[in-house]
Amino acid sequence: MTQLADQLTAIAEAPAGPGTAAFFDLDGTLINGFSAKAVFLERLKTLDVTVRELWEISSAVVEMRMRNSPVDNLMGKAVKGLEGRREEDLMTQAYTLFRNEIAPMIYPQARILVEAHRHAGHRLIIATSATPYQAIPVREDMMFDELLCVTDGFLTGELVGNSLWGPRKAQAVTDYAEREKLDLAECFVYSNGGEDVPMLLEAGRPVALNPDAELDRYAKKAGWPILRLESPRRGTDLTSAVRSTAAMGAVIASAGIGIGLGILTRSRRTGANITSTVAPDIALTLAGIKLDVTGTENAWSARPAVFMFNHQSAADSLIVTSILRRDITAVAKRELERDPRFALLGMIFDVAYIDRGDPAKAREALLPAIEKLHSGISVAIAPEGTRMPTSRLGRFKKGGFHLAMQAKVPIVPIVIHNAGDVMWKKDFTAHSGTVKVTVGEPIPTTDWEPDKLDSYIEDVRSYFDRTLGYD
């Protein structure tokens, strides 16, 4: 059994540059499960499947599994149900499906493999029997260079050509290599399924990644590396539930102590500082979450400041507070005022809630935050405005930048690399693990000009992208 570290070494020792390519299958290889199942379940949830279609697709699944037949029949039945849809509408649904279902299925360690190839300058290609509807959002999120997949006809409901299954996927890979003048003897191919043996045989560096029984047997005989990745940790298990409940209890208890001491001292700030100093560390420890922080000194070198963090997980607030420790408040969306997990802390820290649907009210809500900055209290804000499904950044909103510019305080970026690995955006429970955080150097705003704000925002966002490895 090959270890991840061994494969990373093999990638580093391979010829660098775009002359070496890494081909990845999608279902079962990059993601833990099947994207088609996620698509179908989403349609079932919205009652977008007729009884006849349900029967035909189920029959096609049985035929494929019992007779080991190509996936074409199943794909044809599935695509037929999309007849008459506009392609732009389907792609909108595809991105929604990715955010809600497929993103948390991506193996975190698959991201590490892909990043290692990118760091080596290798060309990255997804080769899959799935449709673009399933694969494009994954390609964009993981920043693959190319996508080899079936040509689909969403508008007509007919599958154009055959899906890339078995030998056809192998042919697509060899055709691509010939067009791009790649030497497949120097290329990597990753797959989990026995049907992809023909594709794996085409490459000089085949890897059985999360192999099924058929591929596992073949890989052992062929002497191929066999690598099994840790499954994405989504949902609830008993240990995580107990840890998370204890962590939440610790936050509430610490908040209660903070409120009590604040009343005794007649100082809300004293209560808030006690809570922010004690609660996050206890909660993270109980949840089994460790922080690996680079640049801690930047969290203290220029206060007060507007601390901006990328937002992927409900654990982000604990992570940021653990780093900033004291004399902080936050700007948050209005919906959190009614969230029982956040409301008590919002009251203690006197959080400024903004209505994202009303720009005028949002600007008005920032006025108390400006006053706090002038009084020496720093403000934490997520410029994306909402939790993202992966570490890829969303669009940065302007509110936090207006805040820093008007208060004439620096912006300090807090880059959270992998909070989604310990707590996905929709989960209520956390899983143990280590979260990497980078605190960047303060960015002065005293000489900022309002008409150049978009440029300043892009500069800050670019820093996040570079630090996350996306630039």
Disulfide bonds with the S-S distance in Angstrom:
none
